[in-house]
Amino acid sequence: MKKVFPLPIYVITCMILKNGISLRGLRNLPPWMIKALVFEPLRWVELTYNSKIKDHVILKDPIFILGFYRSGTSFMHEFITQDDRLGYHTNFQMVLPEIMLCSERFLSPFFDFICRVLNIQDPVHRIRMSFKFPGEEDAAMTTGFNIRGAHWGYFFPKIMMSHIQKYVLFDNIKNSEIRGWKNDFVFLLKKISLANKGKQLVLKSPPNTARVKLLLSLFPNAKFIFIHRNPYDVYASNKRFMKLTYKIYAMGGTKNINTTDHILDTYTQYMNKYLSEKNLIPDGQLIEIRYEDFIKRPMESMNNIYTALNLNEIKYCEKKMMSYINSRKGYKKLEHNLPPDEKSIVTSRLETFIKQWNYQLM
């Protein structure tokens, strides 16, 4: 019965009562109410899959794409999933994980039709919205009304850092809570695996960058693609990203939130954890990619990934990958111009990582 209760409406109500909701945040509340009430009958239908999910075995350990937000992880994810021998977590599964097995096959095409007719754009990635595009499992844990979801901080900004400490870095947290998070995470991945008919999964969620040791404890043969980007660009892009996500997702107040500290603190913690744990990854299970090289020579980079990780023959999907690259040629990169004082702050806080990957100090 633990997958039945607490009810979604109870969870979101408790989160609001505990963390508060601002006047501006009220406009971002309706989607949660729709999820919690309108889709509740389908959630009960989904519960009939629980025993099948529990018994499902993930036969081939996943491939995890690591890297901080705005480092090219989404582009990498979309690119590699052109290989239809691999499975992935869709946007539908990210938005509605609680009903994905029983409803994706008919609701996802309907939602995509609405997106096409209304020309709805993904505000973060600035491309046409589609529920078939790859999503993130950390976001799914949150949208699935799991109180251990690391992304609740986007909806209630004042708890962002505390949730990162607990459910990304696992600092000052009881072992029972860590076990609970692991169980919930594996349950979600089993659902995703079922939805993909058992294909090897390629998963992308930036918090996993700081969870290498934990992921290896769950999937010893997992493979990792780490992508890094010029920290100045990462910082500037994250400033835009956080401003936008707070506007379209936040229910809690953002007035006293220092986004500069949030970005730099989180980036530092994620990268330090990754650097301290990456040596735990066995030979042949990790490749590190520079974003700037990946953008200039995408097929060469993908060939290197397939070779380094001993994946399937890339010629099988080479045409589809090339077609995807050609479709992205009109995509315009936003220019990020940091004021001198901000550049100085970023340099002082991130100098270690700028030197680690041989980027030029500004």
Buried (B, 14 or more C-beta within 10 A) or exposed (E): EEBEEEBBBEBBBEBBEEBEBBEBBEEBBEEBEEBBEEBBEBBEEBBEBBEEBEEBEBEBBBBBBBBBBBBBBBBBBBBBBBBEEBBBBBBBBBBBBBBBBBBBEEBBEEBBEEBEEEEBEBEBEEBEBBBBBBBBBBBBBBBBBBBBBBBBBBBBBBBBBEBBBBBBBBEEBEEEEBEBBBEBBBBBBBBBBBBBEBBBBBBBBBBBBBBBBBBBEBBEEBBBBBBBBBBBBBBBBBBEBBEEBBEEBBBBBBEEBEBBEBBBBBBBBBBBBBEEBBEEBEEEBBBBBBBBEBBEEBEEBBBBBBEBBEBEEBEEBBEBBEEBBEEEEEEEEEEBEBEEEBBEBBBEBBEEBBEEBEBEEE
